[in-house]
């Protein structure tokens, strides 16, 4: 994935469908490291979200997810 010394912040916008799965992932703030940007995008693609609701029914929505990578 990435070197253990890599550091940076990434913000990813995730479009979530009505079932809670990511339907589209966009990096909206890049870290300067392609590897960190890709790691953040790949991570959220595997997540499941609580979908937004309208009148008690699940609906598509979007969320911004920040990542802060620190060296080990």
Secondary structure, 3 states (H helix, E strand, C coil): CCCCCCCEEEEEEEEECCCCEEEEEEEEECCCCHHHHHHHHHHHHCCECCCEEECCEEECEEEEEEEEECCC
